[in-house]
Amino acid sequence: MNPARVFEMVRKELRQIFRDSKLRRVIFIAPMIQLLAFGYAVSTDVRNVSTLVVDHDRTRESRELVEAFTASGYFRVLGVAERPADLVRALDSGDAVLGIVIPRGFASGRSQVQLLLDGTNSNLANIARGYAERIVLSRGGVSPGGDPPVELRSRAWFNPGLESRDYNVPAVIGALLMLICLLLTSLAVVREREIGTLEQLLVSPLRPGELILGKTLPFALIGMVDLGIVTAVALLWFRIPFRGNPLLLILGTVLFLLPALGTGLLISSISNTQQEAFMAAFLVFLPTILLSGFMFPVASMPRGFQLLTLLNPLRHYLDIVRALFLKGAGIEALFRPLGALLVLGVSLLWLAAHRFRGEAG
């Protein structure tokens, strides 16, 4: 291994990258735009659920219950219908997501409030139901399940405000780094093959390991710069709390870049054109996102898919960034995901080096 040759290769790659104005925008501006878009768009918070009420009781207590729904911010009461058929029609047409039927005798506490939900979006329906039941119980009514009135006191140990943005934005950082590394690295070698310079590199004094280092180190440096940019946006713009050690975030990102870059190199080694590499990168990226816990909890997946996620570097990286941002976890709590990233990174880079040795041979 000759450090001087690797350094010259890295310098050549960086000069080639920064000479392309379009590529500069993809590397440094696109992540900020994507983080802003994902930060606002990716949210599981429920607000302003369209609600229609049928009030058969028509007492002060029933009116206070409707006002409590409006004041909560979770529901937007469209009005009070006269007949249950109007409520059914609103649910069928999609004008209302939640229907509330307040029966006679509500003020005396002897009757149950009926909640009717549009279950098309099961996640929204479940969350809205939980909020609605809590409001009914807080007003002294009886829940749809017939439970007696209770006083509910809850406390979230981490993320006290239960803000989905605090949970999602750190995950977006990992997704953006994965996307950038996959695209840039997968196109790196293919570009050399298309313009006819890969053969020159293979017959040059560069060894396969030096060629791989020369191709991956520039993108690793770019990934670390992007980490600084998107983390700054997350902290300063979205006000996401960061309770962990910044050095652990850097360590976790370095280990995450190893398998991300290794995957990109593998794609590049089996693709003949940049178009093939681009399509292959997106084919890999989508299941990587779906099996990472970014959108759906890993614990809710079938057992076979849970085991499959262990081979996904993004799954381990999301565990690290969420633990650092929200929990302030230490090295002892992150030992397993850090170790998994190291094993995956070494394995993927070794496979990529083996492929290049085969081409050189």
C-alpha positions as CSV (number, residue, x, y, z in Angstrom):
1,M,0.0,0.0,0.0
2,N,1.5,3.3,-1.2
3,P,0.0,6.3,0.6
4,A,1.4,8.7,-2.0
5,R,-0.5,6.9,-4.8
6,V,-3.7,6.8,-2.8
7,F,-3.3,10.5,-2.0
8,E,-2.9,11.4,-5.7
9,M,-5.9,9.3,-6.5
10,V,-8.0,11.0,-3.9
11,R,-6.9,14.4,-5.1
12,K,-7.8,13.5,-8.7
13,E,-11.3,12.4,-7.6
14,L,-11.9,15.5,-5.6
15,R,-10.8,17.8,-8.4
16,Q,-13.1,15.9,-10.8
17,I,-16.0,16.2,-8.4
18,F,-15.7,19.9,-7.7
19,R,-15.2,20.7,-11.4
20,D,-18.8,19.6,-12.1
21,S,-21.2,22.3,-10.9
22,K,-24.2,20.0,-11.1
23,L,-22.5,17.5,-8.9
24,R,-21.6,20.1,-6.4
25,R,-25.3,21.1,-6.1
26,V,-26.3,17.4,-5.6
27,I,-23.7,16.9,-2.9
28,F,-24.2,20.1,-0.8
29,I,-27.5,21.8,-1.7
30,A,-29.7,18.8,-2.3
31,P,-29.3,17.3,1.2
32,M,-30.5,20.5,2.8
33,I,-33.5,20.7,0.5
34,Q,-34.3,17.1,1.1
35,L,-33.9,17.4,4.9
36,L,-36.3,20.4,4.9
37,A,-38.8,18.5,2.8
38,F,-38.6,15.3,4.8
39,G,-38.6,17.2,8.1
40,Y,-41.9,18.8,7.4
41,A,-43.5,16.1,5.3
42,V,-42.6,12.9,7.3
43,S,-44.8,13.2,10.4
44,T,-47.0,10.8,12.3
45,D,-48.6,13.6,14.4
46,V,-52.3,13.8,14.2
47,R,-53.9,17.3,13.9
48,N,-57.3,18.7,12.8
49,V,-59.0,15.4,12.2
50,S,-62.3,16.2,10.6
51,T,-65.1,15.3,13.1
52,L,-68.9,15.3,13.0
53,V,-71.0,15.1,16.1
54,V,-74.5,13.8,16.7
55,D,-75.7,15.1,20.1
56,H,-78.8,13.4,21.4
57,D,-78.2,14.7,25.0
58,R,-78.2,18.4,24.2
59,T,-77.0,19.4,27.7
60,R,-74.3,21.7,29.0
61,E,-72.1,18.6,29.6
62,S,-72.4,17.4,26.0
63,R,-71.6,20.9,24.6
64,E,-68.5,21.0,26.9
65,L,-67.4,17.7,25.5
66,V,-67.7,19.0,21.9
67,E,-65.7,22.1,23.0
68,A,-63.0,19.9,24.5
69,F,-62.6,18.1,21.2
70,T,-62.2,21.4,19.4
71,A,-59.8,22.9,22.0
72,S,-57.5,19.9,21.9
73,G,-56.1,20.8,18.5
74,Y,-56.4,17.1,17.4
75,F,-59.9,17.4,16.0
76,R,-61.7,19.9,13.8
77,V,-65.4,19.7,14.5
78,L,-67.3,20.3,11.2
79,G,-70.6,20.7,13.0
80,V,-73.4,19.0,14.9
81,A,-75.7,16.7,12.8
82,E,-79.3,16.1,13.6
83,R,-79.5,12.5,12.5
84,P,-77.1,9.5,12.7
85,A,-77.7,9.0,8.9
86,D,-76.0,12.3,8.3
87,L,-72.9,11.0,10.2
88,V,-72.9,7.8,8.2
89,R,-73.1,9.8,4.9
90,A,-70.2,12.0,6.0
91,L,-68.0,9.0,6.8
92,D,-68.9,7.2,3.5
93,S,-68.0,10.3,1.5
94,G,-64.8,11.0,3.3
95,D,-65.9,14.4,4.6
96,A,-65.4,13.2,8.2
97,V,-62.8,10.8,9.7
98,L,-64.3,10.6,13.2
99,G,-68.0,10.6,14.2
100,I,-69.1,11.1,17.8
101,V,-72.5,10.0,18.9
102,I,-73.5,11.5,22.3
103,P,-76.5,9.5,23.6
104,R,-79.2,10.7,26.0
105,G,-78.1,10.4,29.6
106,F,-74.5,11.4,29.0
107,A,-74.7,14.2,31.6
108,S,-75.7,11.7,34.3
109,G,-72.7,9.5,33.4
110,R,-74.8,6.4,32.7
111,S,-74.3,6.1,29.0
112,Q,-71.5,5.3,26.6
113,V,-70.2,7.8,23.9
114,Q,-70.0,6.1,20.6
115,L,-67.0,6.8,18.3
116,L,-67.2,5.9,14.6
117,L,-63.9,6.0,12.7
118,D,-63.0,5.8,9.0
119,G,-60.5,3.0,9.1
120,T,-59.1,3.5,5.6
121,N,-55.9,4.9,7.2
122,S,-55.5,2.5,10.1
123,N,-52.7,4.4,11.7
124,L,-54.6,7.7,11.7
125,A,-57.7,5.9,13.0
126,N,-55.9,4.3,15.9
127,I,-54.2,7.5,17.0
128,A,-57.4,9.5,16.7
129,R,-59.3,6.9,18.7
130,G,-56.8,7.1,21.5
131,Y,-57.0,10.9,21.6
132,A,-60.8,10.8,21.5
133,E,-61.1,8.2,24.3
134,R,-58.8,10.2,26.5
135,I,-60.9,13.4,26.0
136,V,-64.2,11.5,26.7
137,L,-62.7,10.1,29.9
138,S,-61.4,13.4,31.0
139,R,-64.9,14.9,30.7
140,G,-66.3,12.3,33.1
141,G,-68.0,10.2,30.4
142,V,-67.9,6.5,29.8
143,S,-65.5,5.2,27.1
144,P,-66.8,3.2,24.2
145,G,-65.5,0.0,25.9
146,G,-67.6,0.7,29.0
147,D,-64.7,1.5,31.2
148,P,-65.4,3.7,34.3
149,P,-64.0,7.2,34.4
150,V,-60.3,7.3,35.3
151,E,-57.7,9.9,35.7
152,L,-54.9,9.2,33.2
153,R,-51.4,10.5,34.0
154,S,-48.6,9.6,31.5
155,R,-45.0,10.6,31.1
156,A,-42.8,10.0,28.1
157,W,-39.3,9.2,29.4
158,F,-37.6,10.3,26.2
159,N,-39.1,12.9,23.8
160,P,-41.4,14.3,26.4
161,G,-43.5,16.2,23.9
162,L,-43.9,13.0,21.7
163,E,-43.0,15.1,18.7
164,S,-42.6,12.8,15.7
165,R,-40.2,15.3,14.1
166,D,-37.7,14.7,16.9
167,Y,-37.9,11.0,16.0
168,N,-37.9,11.3,12.2
169,V,-35.4,14.0,11.4
170,P,-32.4,12.1,12.8
171,A,-33.5,9.1,10.7
172,V,-33.6,11.4,7.6
173,I,-29.9,12.2,8.2
174,G,-29.1,8.5,7.9
175,A,-31.3,8.1,4.8
176,L,-29.7,11.0,3.0
177,L,-26.2,9.8,3.8
178,M,-27.1,6.4,2.4
179,L,-28.5,7.8,-0.7
180,I,-25.6,10.1,-1.4
181,C,-23.0,7.4,-0.8
182,L,-24.9,4.8,-2.9
183,L,-25.3,7.1,-5.9
184,L,-21.9,8.8,-6.0
185,T,-19.9,5.6,-5.3
186,S,-21.9,3.4,-7.7
187,L,-21.4,5.9,-10.5
188,A,-17.7,6.4,-9.8
189,V,-16.2,3.3,-11.3
190,V,-18.8,3.0,-14.1
191,R,-17.9,6.5,-15.2
192,E,-14.3,5.4,-15.6
193,R,-15.4,2.3,-17.5
194,E,-17.6,4.3,-19.9
195,I,-15.0,6.9,-20.8
196,G,-12.4,4.2,-21.2
197,T,-10.0,5.1,-18.3
198,L,-10.7,2.1,-16.0
199,E,-8.5,-0.1,-18.1
200,Q,-5.7,2.5,-17.8
201,L,-6.1,2.5,-14.0
202,L,-6.1,-1.3,-13.8
203,V,-2.8,-1.5,-15.7
204,S,-1.3,1.4,-13.8
205,P,0.9,0.9,-10.7
206,L,-2.2,1.3,-8.5
207,R,-3.1,-1.9,-6.7
208,P,-6.8,-2.9,-6.4
209,G,-6.9,-1.9,-2.8
210,E,-5.3,1.5,-3.5
211,L,-7.8,2.0,-6.3
212,I,-10.7,1.3,-4.0
213,L,-9.3,3.6,-1.3
214,G,-8.8,6.3,-3.9
215,K,-12.4,5.9,-5.1
216,T,-14.1,5.7,-1.7
217,L,-12.1,8.2,0.5
218,P,-13.3,11.3,-1.4
219,F,-16.9,10.2,-0.9
220,A,-16.3,9.4,2.7
221,L,-15.0,12.9,3.2
222,I,-18.0,14.3,1.4
223,G,-20.3,12.2,3.5
224,M,-18.8,13.7,6.7
225,V,-19.2,17.2,5.3
226,D,-22.8,16.4,4.5
227,L,-23.2,15.1,8.0
228,G,-22.2,18.4,9.4
229,I,-24.5,20.3,7.1
230,V,-27.7,18.2,7.7
231,T,-27.0,18.0,11.5
232,A,-26.6,21.8,11.6
233,V,-30.0,22.2,9.8
234,A,-31.6,19.7,12.2
235,L,-30.3,21.4,15.3
236,L,-30.6,25.1,14.2
237,W,-33.7,25.0,12.0
238,F,-35.8,22.1,13.4
239,R,-34.5,22.6,17.0
240,I,-34.0,18.8,17.3
241,P,-32.4,18.1,20.7
242,F,-29.0,16.4,20.8
243,R,-28.2,14.8,24.1
244,G,-25.3,12.5,23.1
245,N,-21.6,12.8,22.5
246,P,-20.7,14.3,19.1
247,L,-17.6,12.1,18.9
248,L,-19.9,9.0,19.1
249,L,-22.0,10.5,16.2
250,I,-18.8,10.9,14.2
251,L,-17.6,7.4,15.0
252,G,-21.0,5.9,14.1
253,T,-21.1,7.8,10.9
254,V,-17.6,6.7,9.9
255,L,-18.5,3.1,10.5
256,F,-21.8,3.5,8.6
257,L,-20.0,5.0,5.6
258,L,-18.0,1.8,5.3
259,P,-20.9,-0.5,4.3
260,A,-22.7,2.3,2.4
261,L,-19.6,2.9,0.2
262,G,-18.9,-0.8,-0.1
263,T,-22.5,-1.4,-1.4
264,G,-22.0,1.4,-3.9
265,L,-18.7,-0.1,-5.1
266,L,-20.3,-3.5,-5.5
267,I,-23.1,-2.0,-7.6
268,S,-20.4,-0.1,-9.7
269,S,-18.4,-3.3,-10.2
270,I,-21.4,-5.2,-11.7
271,S,-22.8,-2.4,-13.9
272,N,-21.6,-1.6,-17.4
273,T,-23.2,1.9,-17.7
274,Q,-24.1,4.8,-15.4
275,Q,-27.8,4.2,-16.2
276,E,-27.5,0.6,-14.9
277,A,-25.7,1.7,-11.8
278,F,-28.3,4.5,-11.1
279,M,-31.2,2.0,-11.4
280,A,-29.4,-0.6,-9.3
281,A,-28.7,2.0,-6.6
282,F,-32.4,2.9,-6.3
283,L,-33.4,-0.8,-6.3
284,V,-31.1,-1.3,-3.4
285,F,-32.1,2.0,-1.6
286,L,-35.8,1.4,-1.4
287,P,-35.7,-2.0,0.5
288,T,-32.9,-0.5,2.6
289,I,-35.3,2.2,3.7
290,L,-38.2,-0.1,4.2
291,L,-36.2,-2.6,6.3
292,S,-34.4,0.0,8.4
293,G,-37.1,1.1,10.9
294,F,-37.3,4.5,9.2
295,M,-41.0,4.2,8.4
296,F,-42.2,1.1,10.2
297,P,-40.9,-0.3,13.5
298,V,-38.7,-3.4,13.1
299,A,-40.5,-5.1,16.0
300,S,-43.7,-5.1,14.0
301,M,-42.2,-6.9,11.0
302,P,-42.5,-10.7,10.6
303,R,-39.7,-12.7,12.3
304,G,-37.9,-13.5,9.0
305,F,-37.8,-9.8,8.0
306,Q,-36.5,-8.9,11.5
307,L,-33.6,-11.2,11.0
308,L,-33.0,-9.8,7.5
309,T,-32.8,-6.2,8.9
310,L,-29.6,-7.3,10.7
311,L,-27.9,-7.2,7.3
312,N,-29.1,-3.6,6.7
313,P,-26.5,-1.0,7.8
314,L,-29.1,1.7,7.8
315,R,-31.1,-0.1,10.5
316,H,-28.0,-0.1,12.9
317,Y,-27.2,3.5,12.1
318,L,-30.7,4.7,12.8
319,D,-30.5,3.0,16.2
320,I,-27.3,5.0,16.8
321,V,-28.5,8.4,15.7
322,R,-31.9,8.2,17.5
323,A,-30.2,7.0,20.7
324,L,-27.7,9.9,20.5
325,F,-30.2,12.6,19.7
326,L,-33.1,11.6,22.0
327,K,-31.5,9.5,24.8
328,G,-28.0,10.7,25.0
329,A,-26.8,7.1,25.0
330,G,-23.2,6.2,25.8
331,I,-20.7,3.8,24.1
332,E,-21.9,0.9,26.2
333,A,-25.4,1.2,24.9
334,L,-24.2,1.5,21.2
335,F,-21.6,-1.3,21.2
336,R,-23.8,-3.7,19.3
337,P,-24.9,-1.4,16.4
338,L,-21.4,0.0,16.1
339,G,-19.9,-3.6,16.0
340,A,-22.5,-4.6,13.4
341,L,-21.6,-1.7,11.2
342,L,-17.9,-2.5,11.4
343,V,-18.5,-6.2,10.4
344,L,-20.8,-5.2,7.5
345,G,-18.4,-2.5,6.3
346,V,-15.4,-4.8,6.3
347,S,-17.3,-7.6,4.6
348,L,-18.7,-5.4,1.8
349,L,-15.4,-3.6,1.1
350,W,-13.7,-7.0,1.0
351,L,-16.3,-8.2,-1.6
352,A,-15.8,-5.1,-3.6
353,A,-12.0,-5.5,-3.5
354,H,-12.3,-9.1,-4.6
355,R,-14.4,-8.0,-7.6
356,F,-11.8,-5.5,-8.6
357,R,-9.0,-8.0,-8.3
358,G,-11.0,-10.3,-10.6
359,E,-11.2,-7.4,-13.2
360,A,-7.5,-6.6,-12.8
361,G,-6.6,-10.2,-13.2
